[in-house]
Amino acid sequence: MSGRLRRWGRVAVVDVTPLREAAGYRWLFAGMLFVQTGRQLVVVAVPFQVFEETGSTLAVGLLGLVQLIPLLAVALVGGALADAFDRRRLLVISQLILAATAVGLLWNSLLDKPHVWPLFVLVAINAGVSAIDAPARHAIVPGLVGRALLPSALALNQTLTNVAKAAVPALAGLLIATIGLPFTYGFQVLMFLIGAALIQRVPNIPVVGGGRKAGLSSIAEGLRYLKSRRVIQAALAIDLNAMVFGMPTALFPAMGTEVYGGDAFTVGLLYAAPGVGALLAALTSGWVPRIRRQGYAVILAVLGWGISITVFGFSGALVVGLGMLALAGAADVVSAIFRNSIIQLSVPDHLRGRLSSVHMAVAAGGPRLGDLEAGVVAAITSVRFSIISGGLACIVGASALARWAPELTRYHYDPASQEAPPDLSEDAGTL
């Protein structure tokens, strides 16, 4: 019995083999641990300071728009840079720029009367830098761990991200409450500098096939490749479908106070529940490397997301609603791991940065569009109808995409293969 339990534990707990066997990935993971801490400090500290200085929830809301615009504007350029230059160097430079913006936040917070406009400018710069950092970070991982360990490395990345999202905001609140904003921003500077120093230890891995000169022709080359690969189009589209129709976070305040009859704490629980589910799923993702039909797993995960959101819309009990949101968060992590694996392994190394940038743009823009969709439908109908219809639309959309692109359903992960899987469509289309 004990042997069986040990075997089950190895399958259930997140696989740390990439950390044991890939020294370069260890340095990257360690660096990103500090970087993610710095990023999550910004997520709490800047909105807190904006509200403290203005008393306006609208001003806080505008922070999201200010970040979305440069992120989308720089996304394709960031991908081209990641395929043209040393990806490690891009990552180090990105963290140093983030450290510089944190110094700006620190300087502003030390003024007798801090200004509001630098907060908007500096978070906009952060977002633009993220559009360069993320493609380089995603594109460098396959070269550090190899094909066989990539799903496990992606699961570890998800674990790191969700641990940071779950733990650091609380740490940020504690730091702000006890030692104040200036010291919190100073701590953030330190996190980015340590992250840059650790990432500098990552080995330099030249782009396989040679780098491409960054420019419009490079961006066009990436888009042409995407146009010819329907399995990648489907992987991106199924995520966009889930985020636009099945992402009702904008309705959590109304759901918590009006439907469940709770207060701000209830609303906070709704926001936290998907993150808790995501973290638990990431920590128990040791089974991920065993899955070969990764495209089928993506479809099932998105269907699971849609079903969970639909049941959440119908639920009258808070505990049921929280459980459904946690299941949705777990399904999202599973989908993210396999979608990333499909995209990274279906793309030649010299194009990974550009395709990663498209993926990042979808991941960043989808939730914002989802907030808009959910809010508009709720205003026209009701909160419950908006959530339920969105969940059902997510299910229908995922089913339609699986039918439109059977390449996604048939996608088979082969850890022993050294080649990117071929596109299975006879006449790959465009979205």
C-alpha positions as CSV (number, residue, x, y, z in Angstrom):
1,M,0.0,0.0,0.0
2,S,2.8,2.4,0.9
3,G,4.5,1.8,-2.5
4,R,1.2,2.5,-4.3
5,L,0.8,5.7,-2.3
6,R,4.3,6.8,-3.2
7,R,3.6,6.1,-6.9
8,W,0.4,8.1,-6.7
9,G,2.2,11.0,-5.0
10,R,4.8,11.1,-7.8
11,V,2.0,11.3,-10.4
12,A,0.0,13.9,-8.5
13,V,2.6,16.4,-7.3
14,V,4.0,18.9,-9.7
15,D,7.0,17.4,-11.6
16,V,10.2,19.1,-10.6
17,T,12.5,17.2,-13.0
18,P,13.3,20.3,-15.1
19,L,14.6,22.0,-12.0
20,R,16.8,19.0,-11.2
21,E,18.1,18.3,-14.7
22,A,18.3,21.7,-16.4
23,A,20.6,24.1,-14.7
24,G,19.7,26.9,-17.1
25,Y,16.0,26.5,-16.3
26,R,16.9,26.5,-12.6
27,W,18.4,30.0,-12.9
28,L,15.5,31.2,-15.0
29,F,13.0,29.8,-12.5
30,A,14.8,31.4,-9.6
31,G,15.0,34.8,-11.3
32,M,11.3,34.7,-12.2
33,L,10.5,34.0,-8.6
34,F,11.8,37.4,-7.6
35,V,10.5,39.1,-10.8
36,Q,7.0,37.8,-10.2
37,T,7.2,39.0,-6.6
38,G,8.1,42.5,-7.9
39,R,5.3,42.4,-10.5
40,Q,2.6,41.4,-8.0
41,L,3.7,44.2,-5.6
42,V,2.9,46.6,-8.4
43,V,-0.5,45.0,-8.9
44,V,-1.5,46.1,-5.3
45,A,0.6,49.1,-4.5
46,V,-0.1,51.3,-7.6
47,P,-3.9,50.9,-7.5
48,F,-3.8,51.5,-3.8
49,Q,-1.8,54.7,-4.2
50,V,-4.1,55.9,-7.1
51,F,-7.2,55.5,-5.0
52,E,-5.5,57.0,-1.9
53,E,-4.5,60.1,-3.9
54,T,-7.8,60.5,-5.9
55,G,-10.5,58.7,-4.1
56,S,-11.8,57.7,-7.5
57,T,-12.6,54.1,-8.5
58,L,-12.7,55.3,-12.1
59,A,-9.1,56.4,-11.9
60,V,-8.2,53.0,-10.6
61,G,-10.1,51.4,-13.4
62,L,-8.3,53.5,-16.0
63,L,-5.0,51.8,-14.9
64,G,-6.2,48.7,-16.8
65,L,-6.8,50.6,-20.0
66,V,-3.5,52.5,-19.7
67,Q,-1.7,49.1,-19.5
68,L,-3.6,47.3,-22.2
69,I,-2.9,49.8,-24.9
70,P,1.0,49.7,-24.8
71,L,0.9,45.9,-24.2
72,L,-1.1,45.3,-27.4
73,A,0.9,47.9,-29.3
74,V,4.3,46.5,-28.4
75,A,3.3,42.8,-28.5
76,L,4.3,41.9,-32.1
77,V,7.4,44.1,-31.9
78,G,8.4,42.2,-28.7
79,G,8.0,38.9,-30.4
80,A,10.2,40.1,-33.4
81,L,12.9,41.2,-30.9
82,A,12.8,37.9,-29.1
83,D,13.6,36.1,-32.4
84,A,16.3,38.6,-33.5
85,F,18.4,39.1,-30.3
86,D,19.8,37.2,-27.4
87,R,16.7,36.2,-25.4
88,R,18.6,36.1,-22.1
89,R,19.9,39.6,-22.7
90,L,16.4,40.8,-23.5
91,L,15.1,39.3,-20.2
92,V,17.9,41.0,-18.2
93,I,17.4,44.4,-19.8
94,S,13.6,44.1,-19.2
95,Q,14.1,43.5,-15.5
96,L,16.5,46.4,-15.3
97,I,13.9,48.7,-16.9
98,L,11.3,47.4,-14.5
99,A,13.7,48.2,-11.6
100,A,14.1,51.7,-13.0
101,T,10.3,52.2,-13.1
102,A,10.1,51.0,-9.5
103,V,12.7,53.7,-8.6
104,G,10.4,56.2,-10.3
105,L,7.5,55.0,-8.1
106,L,9.7,55.2,-5.1
107,W,10.8,58.7,-5.9
108,N,7.2,59.9,-6.4
109,S,6.0,58.3,-3.2
110,L,8.6,60.2,-1.2
111,L,7.3,63.6,-2.4
112,D,5.3,65.7,0.1
113,K,2.4,65.4,-2.3
114,P,2.9,62.6,-4.7
115,H,1.7,63.1,-8.3
116,V,-0.8,60.8,-9.9
117,W,0.3,61.1,-13.5
118,P,3.7,59.3,-13.0
119,L,1.8,56.3,-11.7
120,F,-0.1,56.0,-15.0
121,V,3.1,56.6,-17.1
122,L,5.2,54.1,-15.2
123,V,2.6,51.3,-15.2
124,A,2.2,51.9,-19.0
125,I,6.0,51.5,-19.4
126,N,5.8,48.3,-17.3
127,A,3.1,46.9,-19.6
128,G,5.1,47.8,-22.7
129,V,8.2,46.1,-21.3
130,S,6.1,43.0,-20.4
131,A,5.2,42.7,-24.1
132,I,9.0,42.2,-24.8
133,D,9.7,40.2,-21.6
134,A,7.0,37.6,-22.0
135,P,7.8,36.4,-25.6
136,A,11.5,36.1,-24.8
137,R,10.7,34.2,-21.6
138,H,8.3,31.8,-23.3
139,A,10.6,31.3,-26.3
140,I,13.7,30.5,-24.2
141,V,12.2,27.7,-22.2
142,P,12.2,24.9,-24.8
143,G,15.9,25.4,-25.5
144,L,16.7,25.2,-21.8
145,V,14.7,22.0,-21.0
146,G,14.2,20.1,-24.3
147,R,11.1,18.7,-25.8
148,A,10.5,15.9,-23.3
149,L,10.6,18.1,-20.2
150,L,8.7,21.1,-21.7
151,P,5.2,20.2,-20.3
152,S,6.7,19.8,-16.8
153,A,8.5,23.1,-17.1
154,L,5.3,24.8,-18.2
155,A,3.5,23.3,-15.2
156,L,6.2,24.6,-13.0
157,N,5.8,28.1,-14.6
158,Q,2.1,28.0,-13.9
159,T,2.8,26.9,-10.3
160,L,5.2,29.9,-9.8
161,T,2.8,32.3,-11.3
162,N,-0.2,31.2,-9.2
163,V,1.9,31.0,-6.0
164,A,2.9,34.6,-6.6
165,K,-0.7,35.7,-7.4
166,A,-1.9,34.0,-4.2
167,A,0.7,35.0,-1.8
168,V,2.3,38.3,-2.9
169,P,-0.8,40.5,-2.9
170,A,-1.3,39.7,0.8
171,L,2.4,40.5,1.4
172,A,2.0,43.8,-0.5
173,G,-0.9,44.8,1.7
174,L,1.1,43.9,4.8
175,L,4.1,45.9,3.7
176,I,2.0,48.9,2.8
177,A,0.2,48.8,6.1
178,T,3.3,48.4,8.2
179,I,6.3,50.1,6.6
180,G,4.5,52.2,4.0
181,L,4.5,52.7,0.2
182,P,8.1,54.0,-0.2
183,F,9.6,50.9,1.5
184,T,7.3,48.7,-0.5
185,Y,8.5,50.3,-3.8
186,G,12.1,50.0,-2.5
187,F,11.5,46.3,-1.9
188,Q,10.2,46.0,-5.4
189,V,13.4,47.6,-6.8
190,L,15.4,44.9,-5.0
191,M,13.2,42.1,-6.3
192,F,13.8,43.2,-10.0
193,L,17.5,43.6,-9.5
194,I,17.9,40.2,-7.9
195,G,15.8,38.7,-10.7
196,A,18.0,40.3,-13.3
197,A,21.2,39.0,-11.6
198,L,19.9,35.4,-11.5
199,I,18.6,35.4,-15.1
200,Q,22.1,36.6,-16.2
201,R,23.3,33.2,-15.1
202,V,21.0,31.5,-17.7
203,P,23.2,30.1,-20.6
204,N,23.1,31.9,-23.9
205,I,21.2,29.6,-26.3
206,P,21.4,30.8,-29.9
207,V,18.2,30.8,-31.9
208,V,18.0,27.6,-33.9
209,G,18.0,28.4,-37.6
210,G,19.5,31.8,-36.9
211,G,17.9,35.0,-35.7
212,R,15.8,37.2,-37.9
213,K,16.3,41.0,-38.2
214,A,13.6,42.7,-36.3
215,G,11.2,44.7,-38.5
216,L,8.0,44.7,-40.4
217,S,9.1,41.8,-42.6
218,S,9.9,39.8,-39.5
219,I,6.5,40.4,-38.0
220,A,4.8,39.6,-41.4
221,E,6.8,36.3,-41.5
222,G,5.4,35.3,-38.1
223,L,1.8,36.2,-39.1
224,R,2.2,34.2,-42.4
225,Y,3.3,31.2,-40.3
226,L,0.3,31.5,-38.0
227,K,-2.0,31.8,-41.1
228,S,-0.7,28.4,-42.3
229,R,-1.0,26.5,-39.0
230,R,-4.6,25.9,-38.1
231,V,-3.7,23.9,-35.0
232,I,-2.1,27.0,-33.5
233,Q,-5.0,29.2,-34.7
234,A,-7.4,26.9,-32.9
235,A,-5.3,26.8,-29.7
236,L,-5.4,30.6,-29.6
237,A,-9.0,30.9,-30.6
238,I,-10.3,28.4,-28.0
239,D,-8.6,30.5,-25.3
240,L,-10.1,33.7,-26.6
241,N,-13.5,32.1,-26.8
242,A,-13.2,31.1,-23.1
243,M,-12.0,34.5,-21.9
244,V,-14.5,36.6,-23.9
245,F,-17.6,34.5,-23.1
246,G,-16.8,32.7,-19.9
247,M,-14.8,35.3,-17.9
248,P,-17.4,37.1,-15.7
249,T,-15.0,38.7,-13.2
250,A,-16.5,42.1,-13.8
251,L,-19.7,40.8,-12.3
252,F,-18.2,39.4,-9.1
253,P,-19.1,42.6,-7.1
254,A,-22.8,42.4,-8.2
255,M,-22.9,38.6,-7.7
256,G,-21.3,38.8,-4.2
257,T,-23.5,41.6,-2.9
258,E,-26.8,41.3,-4.8
259,V,-27.1,37.6,-5.6
260,Y,-25.4,36.1,-2.6
261,G,-26.3,39.0,-0.3
262,G,-22.8,39.4,1.1
263,D,-20.4,42.2,1.5
264,A,-16.9,43.2,0.3
265,F,-15.4,40.0,1.9
266,T,-17.8,37.9,-0.1
267,V,-16.7,39.7,-3.3
268,G,-13.0,39.1,-2.3
269,L,-13.7,35.4,-1.9
270,L,-15.2,35.3,-5.4
271,Y,-12.0,36.9,-6.8
272,A,-9.8,34.6,-4.9
273,A,-11.6,31.3,-5.7
274,P,-10.3,30.8,-9.3
275,G,-6.7,31.5,-8.1
276,V,-7.0,28.9,-5.3
277,G,-8.3,26.3,-7.8
278,A,-5.5,27.3,-10.3
279,L,-2.8,27.0,-7.6
280,L,-4.1,23.5,-6.4
281,A,-4.2,22.3,-10.0
282,A,-0.6,23.5,-10.7
283,L,0.7,21.9,-7.5
284,T,-0.9,18.6,-8.4
285,S,0.1,18.6,-12.1
286,G,2.6,15.7,-12.0
287,W,0.4,13.7,-14.4
288,V,0.9,16.3,-17.1
289,P,3.9,14.7,-18.9
290,R,1.9,11.5,-19.3
291,I,-0.7,13.1,-21.5
292,R,-0.1,12.6,-25.2
293,R,-3.4,13.9,-26.8
294,Q,-2.7,17.5,-25.6
295,G,-5.2,19.1,-28.0
296,Y,-8.0,16.9,-26.8
297,A,-7.0,17.8,-23.2
298,V,-7.3,21.5,-24.1
299,I,-10.8,21.1,-25.5
300,L,-11.9,19.1,-22.4
301,A,-10.4,21.7,-20.1
302,V,-12.2,24.6,-21.8
303,L,-15.5,22.7,-21.8
304,G,-14.9,22.1,-18.0
305,W,-14.3,25.9,-17.7
306,G,-17.6,26.6,-19.5
307,I,-19.6,24.1,-17.5
308,S,-18.2,25.4,-14.2
309,I,-19.0,29.0,-15.1
310,T,-22.5,28.0,-16.1
311,V,-23.2,26.2,-12.8
312,F,-21.7,29.2,-11.0
313,G,-24.4,31.4,-12.7
314,F,-27.2,29.1,-11.5
315,S,-25.8,28.6,-8.0
316,G,-27.7,30.1,-5.1
317,A,-25.3,29.1,-2.4
318,L,-22.0,30.9,-1.9
319,V,-20.1,27.6,-1.2
320,V,-21.3,26.1,-4.5
321,G,-20.3,29.2,-6.4
322,L,-16.9,29.3,-4.9
323,G,-16.4,25.6,-5.7
324,M,-17.4,26.2,-9.3
325,L,-15.0,29.1,-9.6
326,A,-12.2,27.0,-8.1
327,L,-12.9,24.2,-10.6
328,A,-12.9,26.8,-13.4
329,G,-9.5,28.1,-12.2
330,A,-8.1,24.5,-12.2
331,A,-9.4,23.9,-15.7
332,D,-7.8,27.1,-16.9
333,V,-4.4,26.0,-15.6
334,V,-4.7,22.6,-17.4
335,S,-5.7,24.4,-20.6
336,A,-2.8,26.9,-20.3
337,I,-0.2,24.2,-19.8
338,F,-1.2,22.2,-22.9
339,R,-1.9,25.2,-25.1
340,N,1.5,26.6,-24.3
341,S,3.0,23.2,-25.0
342,I,1.2,22.9,-28.4
343,I,2.2,26.4,-29.5
344,Q,5.9,26.1,-28.4
345,L,6.4,22.6,-29.9
346,S,4.5,23.4,-33.1
347,V,6.7,26.4,-33.9
348,P,10.3,26.4,-35.2
349,D,12.7,28.1,-32.7
350,H,13.4,31.1,-34.9
351,L,9.6,31.9,-34.8
352,R,8.8,31.2,-31.2
353,G,9.1,34.7,-30.0
354,R,6.7,36.1,-32.6
355,L,4.1,33.4,-32.0
356,S,4.5,33.8,-28.2
357,S,3.8,37.5,-28.6
358,V,0.5,36.7,-30.4
359,H,-0.4,34.3,-27.7
360,M,0.4,36.9,-25.1
361,A,-1.8,39.5,-26.9
362,V,-4.7,37.0,-26.9
363,A,-4.2,36.2,-23.2
364,A,-4.0,39.9,-22.2
365,G,-6.8,41.2,-24.4
366,G,-9.3,38.3,-23.9
367,P,-10.1,39.0,-20.2
368,R,-10.6,42.7,-20.9
369,L,-13.0,41.9,-23.7
370,G,-14.7,39.4,-21.4
371,D,-15.3,42.1,-18.8
372,L,-16.9,44.3,-21.5
373,E,-19.1,41.5,-22.8
374,A,-20.2,40.4,-19.4
375,G,-21.0,44.0,-18.3
376,V,-23.0,44.8,-21.4
377,V,-25.1,41.6,-21.3
378,A,-25.7,42.1,-17.6
379,A,-26.9,45.7,-18.2
380,I,-29.3,44.6,-20.9
381,T,-30.6,41.4,-19.1
382,S,-29.4,40.4,-15.6
383,V,-26.2,39.3,-13.8
384,R,-27.2,35.7,-13.7
385,F,-28.3,35.6,-17.4
386,S,-24.9,37.2,-18.4
387,I,-22.9,34.6,-16.5
388,I,-25.0,31.6,-17.6
389,S,-25.2,32.7,-21.3
390,G,-21.5,33.3,-21.3
391,G,-20.7,29.8,-19.9
392,L,-23.0,28.2,-22.5
393,A,-21.5,30.3,-25.3
394,C,-18.0,29.1,-24.1
395,I,-19.2,25.5,-24.4
396,V,-20.7,26.0,-27.8
397,G,-17.7,27.9,-29.0
398,A,-15.2,25.2,-27.9
399,S,-17.3,22.5,-29.5
400,A,-17.5,24.5,-32.8
401,L,-13.7,25.2,-32.8
402,A,-13.1,21.5,-32.2
403,R,-15.2,20.7,-35.3
404,W,-13.7,23.5,-37.4
405,A,-10.1,22.5,-36.6
406,P,-9.9,18.7,-36.0
407,E,-6.2,19.2,-36.1
408,L,-6.4,20.3,-32.5
409,T,-8.3,17.2,-31.4
410,R,-5.8,15.0,-33.2
411,Y,-2.7,16.8,-31.9
412,H,-0.4,14.2,-30.4
413,Y,2.6,15.1,-28.2
414,D,5.6,12.9,-28.8
415,P,8.4,13.7,-26.4
416,A,11.0,11.7,-28.4
417,S,10.4,13.6,-31.6
418,Q,13.0,16.2,-32.5
419,E,10.8,17.9,-35.1
420,A,7.9,20.3,-34.7
421,P,4.7,18.3,-35.4
422,P,3.4,19.0,-38.9
423,D,0.2,20.9,-39.5
424,L,-2.4,18.2,-40.1
425,S,-4.8,20.3,-42.2
426,E,-4.9,19.8,-46.0
427,D,-5.9,23.4,-46.4
428,A,-5.1,25.4,-43.3
429,G,-7.4,28.3,-43.0
430,T,-7.5,31.6,-41.1
431,L,-9.7,32.8,-38.4
